[in-house]
């Protein structure tokens, strides 16, 4: 007996739904996003552009991002508040920028003497870290998505060599995150500046020293023209997690498929930033040497001093903020469980 026409239409519709990933055609969404970094900035800005291109290449016209360059809509250090209030839909930033508002964000951003990129990502995606991060942002109507990771940063640009802890006392330093708290314990005066404000502050003597990112990322910012002593390793940021923050109402209004495309594009961006970040450093170091920069490794005794003070900073921050304590316990527990395998697995 012939199948009823209506049944054939229903079957065809079901097939289309299955082919589309189990959902009907989603509403068209265009998000207005603010970058916290120049899109031309090596590695970091390039990663944001990679995200945009990945979304556009992922098929369908139901999801688009209009990404504005740094400071075009709001200043970098106001992106979190703008996303939270719904003034913009999303922002590409570094979570440590919000430590004044939410101290625990630094645990999801970078930890002095903390995990390297692979271990950090494992905690976020497999060890419960992302759930705690989203719990932290939820009351502020924001949803964080890990959207990039950087290999170890450099430790900073200084006008004069730093040979002893006393050499840091009294210096005015731009330093981000928890590493700045460590230097404060050594008598440095710490300030936070967005990338575009650092060079002029160095040039005018408003600050005496600065850190920002990796050698290749620092290069176009011009610090090497003023501060000729460049220090390693980046003990304050062995890995740096980048974030895409999305307004909660915007996120929840999207279809599951759209949200998944964003998360997948962020996964691709994470791979891009990590590999690009590793590959571009040798050329940058050669450039600095050719321009009169002296590359230093911190003296072992000073590194140990930084480490001891970092432990104090983490303990104090945990005592002061329950959310920080919860996130830090989770990360420490994951690293402790991982330590035995890591010690056996790697030939180092």
C-alpha positions in Angstrom: 0.0 0.0 0.0 1.5 3.4 -0.9 2.8 5.5 2.0 0.7 8.6 2.7 2.2 11.8 1.3 2.1 13.4 4.8 4.1 10.6 6.1 6.8 11.1 3.5 7.0 14.8 4.4 7.3 14.0 8.0 10.1 11.5 7.3 11.9 14.0 5.1 11.7 16.6 7.9 13.0 14.2 10.5 15.9 13.4 8.2 16.8 17.1 7.8 16.7 17.6 11.5 19.0 14.6 12.1 21.4 15.8 9.4 21.4 19.3 11.1 22.5 17.8 14.3 19.1 17.1 15.9 17.8 20.6 15.9 15.7 22.7 13.6 17.2 25.8 11.9 18.4 28.2 14.6 17.6 31.9 14.9 20.2 34.1 13.3 22.6 35.5 15.9 25.1 38.3 15.4 27.2 39.1 18.4 29.0 42.4 19.1 32.3 41.5 20.8 35.1 43.7 22.1 38.7 42.4 21.8 40.9 43.2 24.8 44.0 43.2 22.5 44.8 44.6 19.1 43.8 42.1 16.5 47.2 42.6 14.9 49.1 41.7 18.1 51.2 38.6 17.6 49.8 35.4 19.0 47.1 36.9 21.2 45.4 39.2 18.6 46.1 36.7 15.9 44.2 34.1 18.0 41.1 36.3 18.1 41.2 36.7 14.4 41.6 32.9 14.1 38.5 32.5 16.2 36.5 34.9 13.9 37.7 33.1 10.8 36.9 29.7 12.2 33.3 30.7 13.0 32.9 32.1 9.5 34.2 28.9 8.0 32.1 26.6 10.1 29.1 26.8 7.8 25.7 28.4 8.0 24.8 32.1 8.3 23.0 31.8 11.6 26.1 32.8 13.7 28.3 35.7 13.2 30.7 37.8 15.4 31.5 41.4 14.8 34.7 41.8 16.7 35.8 45.3 17.5 39.5 46.1 18.0 40.8 47.0 21.5 39.3 50.1 23.1 36.9 50.7 20.2 33.7 50.2 22.4 35.0 50.2 25.9 38.4 50.3 27.6 40.0 46.9 27.9 39.7 46.9 31.7 36.0 47.5 31.5 35.0 44.6 29.2 33.8 42.4 32.0 31.4 45.0 33.3 30.2 45.8 29.8 29.4 42.1 29.1 27.8 41.7 32.5 25.5 44.6 31.9 24.6 43.5 28.3 26.2 46.6 26.7 28.2 44.3 24.5 27.5 40.6 23.9 31.0 39.2 24.4 34.6 40.0 25.1 38.0 38.4 24.3 40.2 39.0 27.3 42.4 37.5 30.1 40.5 36.7 33.3 43.2 38.0 35.6 42.2 41.5 34.6 39.2 41.2 36.9 41.1 40.2 40.1 40.1 43.5 41.8 36.4 42.6 41.4 36.7 38.8 41.6 39.9 37.7 43.2 39.4 34.0 42.2 39.6 34.9 38.5 43.4 34.7 38.8 43.3 31.0 39.5 41.7 30.5 36.1 44.1 33.0 34.4 47.7 32.2 35.6 49.2 31.0 38.8 52.8 31.7 39.9 54.9 28.5 39.7 51.6 26.9 38.6 50.6 24.5 35.8 52.0 24.6 32.3 49.5 24.8 29.4 48.7 21.1 29.1 48.1 20.6 32.8 46.1 23.8 33.1 43.8 22.8 30.2 43.4 19.3 31.7 42.2 20.8 35.0 39.8 23.1 33.2 38.3 20.6 30.8 38.6 17.3 32.8 39.2 18.2 36.4 36.3 20.5 37.2 37.9 23.8 36.8 35.6 25.1 34.1 32.5 24.4 36.3 34.0 26.4 39.1 34.8 29.2 36.7 31.3 29.4 35.4 29.9 29.3 38.9 32.1 32.3 39.7 30.8 34.3 36.8 27.1 33.3 37.0 26.0 35.9 39.5 27.4 38.5 37.1 25.4 37.3 34.1 28.5 36.2 32.3 29.6 32.9 30.9 33.4 32.2 30.5 34.7 30.0 27.7 38.4 29.0 27.6 39.5 30.5 24.3 43.3 30.3 24.0 46.3 29.4 26.0 49.8 31.0 26.0 53.1 29.2 26.7 55.3 30.7 29.4 55.7 34.5 29.4 58.8 36.5 29.9 59.2 37.9 33.4 59.7 41.5 32.6 61.6 44.4 31.2 63.9 46.4 33.5 66.1 49.4 32.9 68.8 48.0 35.2 69.9 44.5 36.1 68.1 42.9 39.1 70.6 40.9 41.1 69.1 40.8 44.6 65.6 41.1 46.1 66.6 44.6 47.4 66.9 45.8 43.8 63.1 45.5 43.4 62.3 47.7 46.4 60.8 51.0 45.4 60.5 50.2 41.7 57.2 51.2 40.0 56.3 48.1 38.0 53.4 47.2 35.7 52.7 43.6 36.6 49.6 41.5 36.1 47.9 39.0 38.3 49.3 37.3 41.4 52.9 37.9 40.3 52.4 41.5 41.1 51.4 40.6 44.7 54.7 38.7 45.0 56.7 41.8 43.9 54.7 44.0 46.3 56.0 41.8 49.2 59.5 42.8 48.0 58.7 46.5 48.2 57.8 47.2 44.5 54.9 49.4 43.7 52.6 47.6 41.4 50.2 49.0 38.8 48.0 47.5 36.2 47.9 49.0 32.7 46.4 47.8 29.4 48.9 47.2 26.6 48.3 50.5 24.8 49.3 52.5 27.9 52.5 50.8 28.9 55.1 52.2 26.5 54.3 55.9 27.2 54.3 55.1 30.9 57.8 53.6 30.5 59.0 56.4 28.3 57.8 59.1 30.7 59.1 57.4 33.8 55.6 56.8 35.3 56.8 53.2 35.7 60.3 51.8 36.0 59.7 48.3 34.6 57.0 46.1 33.1 56.0 42.7 32.0 53.4 42.0 29.4 53.6 38.7 27.5 55.9 36.5 25.4 58.9 37.8 23.5 57.1 37.8 20.1 54.0 39.5 21.5 56.1 42.2 23.4 58.1 43.1 20.3 55.7 45.5 18.5 55.0 47.2 21.9 58.5 48.6 21.8 59.6 48.1 25.4 63.1 47.0 24.2 63.7 50.6 23.1 63.7 51.8 26.7 64.3 48.8 29.1 67.3 46.8 27.9 67.2 44.0 30.5 64.8 41.2 29.8 64.2 38.5 32.4 63.2 34.8 32.3 61.6 32.5 33.2 58.1 33.8 33.5 57.6 32.3 36.9 54.5 34.4 37.4 52.7 33.0 34.3 54.0 29.5 33.3 50.7 29.4 31.3 48.0 32.0 30.6 44.4 31.0 29.9 42.6 33.4 27.6 38.8 33.8 27.7 35.8 34.6 25.7 33.1 36.0 28.0 29.5 36.0 26.7 26.6 37.7 28.3 24.5 35.0 30.1 21.2 36.0 28.4 22.8 36.1 25.0 24.4 32.7 25.6 21.2 31.0 26.8 19.2 32.4 23.9 21.5 30.7 21.4 20.8 27.1 20.2 22.9 24.2 21.5 24.5 23.9 18.0 25.5 27.6 18.0 27.0 27.3 21.5 28.9 24.2 20.4 30.3 26.0 17.4 31.6 28.7 19.6 33.2 26.2 22.0 34.7 24.3 19.1 36.1 27.5 17.6 37.7 28.3 21.0 39.3 24.8 21.1 40.8 25.6 17.7 42.0 28.9 18.9 43.6 27.3 21.9 45.6 25.0 19.6 46.5 27.9 17.4 47.8 30.2 20.2 49.8 27.5 21.9 51.6 26.4 18.7 52.0 29.9 17.4 53.3 31.0 20.7 55.9 28.4 20.8 57.0 28.7 17.2 57.5 32.5 17.1 59.9 32.9 20.1 63.3 32.1 18.7 63.1 34.8 16.0 62.0 37.3 18.7 64.9 36.5 20.9 67.4 37.0 18.0 65.8 40.3 17.3 66.3 41.5 20.8 69.9 40.5 20.9 70.5 42.4 17.7 68.9 45.5 19.3 71.1 45.6 22.4 68.9 43.7 24.8 70.5 41.6 27.5 68.5 38.3 28.1 68.8 37.2 31.8 67.7 34.2 33.8 66.7 35.1 37.3 69.4 34.0 39.9 68.4 30.7 41.5 68.2 32.3 45.0 65.8 35.0 43.8 63.6 32.5 42.0 63.4 30.5 45.3 62.5 33.8 47.1 59.7 34.4 44.5 58.4 30.9 45.1 58.3 31.2 48.8 56.4 34.5 48.6 54.0 33.1 46.0 53.0 30.4 48.5 52.3 33.2 51.0 50.2 35.1 48.4 48.1 32.0 47.6 47.5 31.3 51.3 46.5 34.9 52.0 44.2 35.1 49.0 42.6 31.8 50.0 42.0 33.0 53.6 40.4 36.2 52.3 38.0 34.8 49.7 36.0 31.6 49.8 35.7 31.4 46.0 39.5 31.7 45.6 40.0 29.0 48.2 37.6 26.6 46.5 39.2 27.1 43.1 42.8 26.9 44.5 42.0 23.7 46.4 40.6 22.1 43.2 43.6 23.0 41.2 46.1 21.9 43.9 44.2 18.6 44.3 44.3 18.0 40.5 48.0 18.7 40.3 48.7 16.4 43.3 46.9 13.6 41.6 48.6 14.3 38.3 52.1 14.6 39.9 52.9 10.9 40.2 52.0 10.1 36.6 53.8 13.3 35.3 56.9 12.4 37.2 57.0 8.9 35.7 55.8 9.8 32.2 58.2 12.6 31.1 62.0 12.2 30.6 62.9 15.4 32.3 
